[in-house]
């Protein structure tokens, strides 16, 4: 019996499927999305599914490996996959700053809510979160907007009445 076990080669139980990465360099598997390197956005890929792992290949070359999740509608991104894209596109980099800030520590969310209470504008929040490790001068919120001056004819009845009284002297209507 032991001779039979040693003679049998391990069997690959992976299920092979074809897949295509979308424009956000994600592949959908059972309602979950998994990232691939950004340069493979829109590319035809080969997906190999295992019970606990999934592997993505492009022309027989392994490009991504993720732990398989049986949850629903979750997004799994490897931190190295968007790097090339983030270096090219500043706006994409700015959109990733808030989730990166919130993933640092559980206290980061409370910190961000404190910024929100102080009503700092979004660009200042992003700037502040991108320089967490560096010393930075405090960000001062902009002054509140002044109310516009009313038009000349709507200054008020009393002002207009007192002007008439001054002009007409004793002939003023009281």
C-alpha positions in Angstrom: 0.0 0.0 0.0 2.8 2.4 0.8 4.4 1.7 -2.6 1.2 2.8 -4.3 1.1 6.1 -2.4 4.6 7.0 -3.2 4.2 6.1 -6.9 1.1 8.4 -7.3 2.0 12.0 -8.3 0.1 14.9 -6.7 -2.9 15.8 -8.7 -3.5 19.5 -9.6 -7.1 20.2 -8.5 -7.3 23.7 -10.0 -10.2 24.6 -12.3 -9.0 26.5 -15.3 -11.2 29.3 -16.7 -10.7 32.2 -19.1 -11.2 35.7 -17.7 -10.7 39.3 -18.8 -9.5 42.1 -16.6 -11.7 45.2 -16.7 -10.5 48.8 -17.1 -10.0 49.0 -13.3 -7.5 46.0 -13.6 -9.9 43.7 -11.7 -11.1 40.1 -12.5 -14.5 39.1 -11.1 -14.8 35.6 -9.5 -18.0 34.6 -7.8 -19.1 38.3 -7.3 -15.7 39.2 -5.7 -13.1 41.3 -7.6 -9.4 40.6 -7.5 -6.7 42.9 -8.8 -4.0 42.2 -11.4 -1.1 44.5 -12.3 -2.4 47.7 -13.9 -0.7 47.0 -17.2 -3.0 44.0 -17.7 -6.2 46.1 -17.7 -8.4 44.8 -20.5 -6.2 41.8 -21.2 -7.5 38.3 -21.7 -6.2 36.1 -18.8 -6.3 32.5 -17.7 -7.7 31.9 -14.2 -6.8 28.9 -12.2 -9.1 28.4 -9.2 -8.2 26.3 -6.2 -10.3 25.8 -3.0 -8.2 28.3 -1.1 -6.3 30.2 -3.7 -6.7 31.7 -7.2 -3.9 32.3 -9.7 -4.1 34.6 -12.8 -1.9 34.0 -15.8 -1.1 36.0 -18.9 0.3 33.9 -21.7 1.4 31.1 -19.3 3.1 33.6 -17.0 1.8 34.0 -13.4 0.9 37.7 -12.9 -1.3 37.6 -9.7 -2.1 35.3 -6.8 -4.8 35.9 -4.2 -6.3 34.0 -1.3 -9.7 33.0 -2.4 -12.6 34.4 -0.5 -16.1 33.0 -0.3 -17.6 36.2 0.9 -19.8 38.2 -1.5 -19.1 41.5 -3.3 -15.7 42.2 -1.8 -12.7 43.8 -3.5 -9.2 42.4 -3.0 -6.3 44.5 -4.2 -2.6 43.6 -3.9 -0.7 46.7 -2.8 1.8 46.4 -5.7 -0.7 46.2 -8.5 -1.8 49.8 -8.8 1.8 51.2 -8.3 2.6 51.8 -11.9 -0.8 53.5 -12.5 -0.5 55.6 -9.4 2.9 56.9 -10.5 1.4 58.0 -13.8 -1.8 59.5 -12.6 -1.8 62.0 -9.8 -5.6 62.0 -9.5 -5.7 58.2 -9.0 -3.0 58.6 -6.4 -5.1 61.2 -4.6 -8.2 58.9 -4.6 -6.2 56.2 -2.8 -4.9 58.5 0.0 -8.0 58.4 2.2 -8.4 54.6 2.2 -4.6 54.3 2.9 -5.0 56.8 5.8 -7.9 54.8 7.2 -6.1 51.5 6.9 -3.1 52.7 9.0 -4.7 52.3 12.4 -8.2 52.1 14.0 -7.5 55.6 15.4 -7.1 57.0 11.9 -10.9 57.1 11.3 -11.4 59.1 14.5 -8.6 61.5 13.3 -10.3 61.9 9.9 -13.7 62.6 11.6 -12.0 65.3 13.7 -10.8 66.9 10.5 -14.3 66.7 9.1 -15.7 68.4 12.2 -13.3 71.3 11.7 -14.6 71.5 8.1 -11.3 71.5 6.4 -11.6 71.4 2.6 -10.9 68.0 0.9 -7.6 69.1 -0.7 -6.3 70.1 2.7 -7.4 66.7 4.2 -5.7 64.8 1.5 -2.5 66.9 1.8 -2.5 66.4 5.5 -3.0 62.6 5.2 -0.3 62.3 2.6 2.3 63.8 4.8 1.6 62.0 8.1 5.2 61.1 8.7 6.6 64.5 8.0 6.4 67.6 10.2 3.9 70.1 8.8 2.6 73.5 9.8 -1.0 73.4 10.9 -3.7 73.8 8.3 -5.9 76.8 9.0 -9.5 76.6 7.6 -10.5 79.4 5.3 -12.5 82.3 6.9 -16.3 82.2 6.5 -17.7 83.9 3.5 -19.1 87.4 4.1 -22.7 88.0 3.2 -23.1 90.1 0.1 -24.1 93.8 0.6 -27.8 94.3 -0.3 -28.6 96.4 -3.4 -28.9 100.2 -3.1 -32.7 100.2 -3.3 -33.1 97.6 -0.5 -31.0 99.2 2.2 -34.1 99.6 4.5 -37.2 101.8 4.9 -36.0 103.6 8.0 -32.8 104.8 6.4 -34.7 106.1 3.4 -37.3 107.8 5.6 -34.6 109.5 7.8 -33.0 110.7 4.5 -36.3 112.3 3.5 -36.8 113.9 6.8 -33.4 115.4 6.7 -34.0 116.7 3.2 -37.5 118.2 3.7 -36.8 119.5 7.2 -40.0 120.5 9.0 -42.2 119.2 6.1 -41.4 115.6 6.9 -44.2 113.1 7.4 -44.3 111.6 10.9 
